[in-house]
Structure formats: structure tokens, C-alpha cells
Amino acid sequence: MALLEVNDLHTSFFTDAGEVKAVDGVSFRLDHGKVLGIVGESGSGKSVTAYSVMQILAFKNSVRKMFTPFEVNRPFSVNQQR
């Protein structure tokens, strides 16, 4: 069973110049007891991918256009109050 599975993730930012596709169709799976590393060039979407998965994008004009299916089996909630 996957601890985290992300399929076909799309995240866009809407600017005055139009839509900027920061993440376009990213998929990955993290199984229990495994390690996943996301690598890429500067500006390739690594941080936006992570922020999208954690649902903590700070930009008001960002939209996760497609995020299905998203399955997380975790002992805590991302929205948990501290």
C-alpha cells in the first residue's frame, strides 16, 4: 500500500500576462519504508509540487487544476492545529 500517491498533478498561477503552468502532469508514488527524492533544475517545479501536495500554496491566484486520485495514509492531518 502506498503511503503517498499523486497522479497527474497540475498547478497553475494566473498572472496579468496569463496562465503559468508551474506543474503539469506530475505523478509519483511513495511506498511505506521507502525514500523519494525529487530533483531538478532551478525553477523546474520541485517546491510547487511539494507545496501542492501539502496544500500550503501561499499564492492567492494559484489553482490546483487536477489532483486525482490523491491518497494519503498518515497518522496526522496537514491542517492540524498546533
Secondary structure by P-SEA (a helix, b strand, c coil): cccccccbbbbbbbcccccccccccccccccccbbbbbbbcccccaaaaaaaaacccccccccccccccccccccccccccc
